[in-house]
Amino acid sequence: MDFNPVTNTYSIIMHLKVGEFKFRLNHDWGTNYGDNGNDLSLDNGGSNIPVANEGDYYITTDFNGLTYTVTQLN
């Protein structure tokens, strides 16, 4: 993920398949964020975030504000 020091957010464009994902720090499960209410707010140890359609997505996350966005590009 790319870090923007002005907005203090991370972003990435990536291809996702149908399924689910979480945000994990340091490539382990010690710190992982999901979304218990599917309301674009991050919860430590929360539920997996669903991906309904395969495609390319622009994903942003703010670990200070505990929010994220997932926008399908195609």
C-alpha positions in Angstrom: 0.0 0.0 0.0 1.1 3.6 -0.7 1.2 6.0 2.3 0.1 9.6 1.9 1.7 11.7 4.7 -0.6 14.6 4.0 -3.8 12.7 4.6 -2.2 10.0 6.8 -3.9 7.3 4.7 -2.9 4.3 2.8 -4.1 3.3 -0.7 -3.8 0.6 -3.3 -5.2 -0.5 -6.6 -5.5 -4.3 -6.8 -7.5 -7.1 -8.4 -9.8 -9.0 -6.0 -11.7 -12.2 -6.5 -15.1 -12.9 -5.0 -14.5 -13.7 -1.3 -13.4 -11.6 1.6 -10.4 -9.9 3.1 -9.0 -8.1 6.1 -6.3 -5.5 6.7 -3.4 -7.0 8.5 -0.3 -5.2 9.8 3.2 -6.7 9.6 2.1 -9.8 7.6 0.7 -11.5 10.7 -2.6 -11.8 12.6 -1.4 -9.9 15.7 -3.1 -6.8 14.4 -5.9 -7.3 11.9 -8.8 -5.1 11.0 -12.2 -6.2 9.7 -15.6 -4.6 9.7 -18.2 -6.0 12.1 -21.1 -3.9 10.8 -20.1 -3.6 7.1 -20.3 0.1 7.6 -16.8 1.2 6.4 -15.4 1.4 9.9 -12.5 -0.8 11.0 -12.8 -3.0 14.0 -9.7 -4.7 15.5 -10.2 -8.4 15.0 -13.5 -7.6 13.2 -15.3 -9.7 10.6 -13.9 -10.3 7.2 -14.8 -7.6 4.6 -16.8 -9.2 1.7 -16.0 -8.9 -2.0 -19.1 -9.6 -4.0 -17.7 -9.1 -7.5 -14.3 -9.9 -9.1 -12.5 -6.9 -10.5 -10.0 -4.1 -9.9 -10.5 -2.0 -6.8 -9.2 1.2 -5.4 -8.9 0.7 -1.6 -8.0 3.3 1.0 -7.6 3.0 4.7 -7.1 5.4 7.6 -5.7 3.4 10.6 -6.0 6.5 12.8 -9.7 7.2 12.0 -10.4 3.5 11.6 -12.2 3.9 8.3 -11.7 2.5 4.8 -13.2 2.6 1.3 -13.4 0.0 -1.4 -14.3 1.3 -4.9 -14.6 -1.1 -7.8 -13.0 0.3 -11.0 -14.3 -2.2 -13.5 
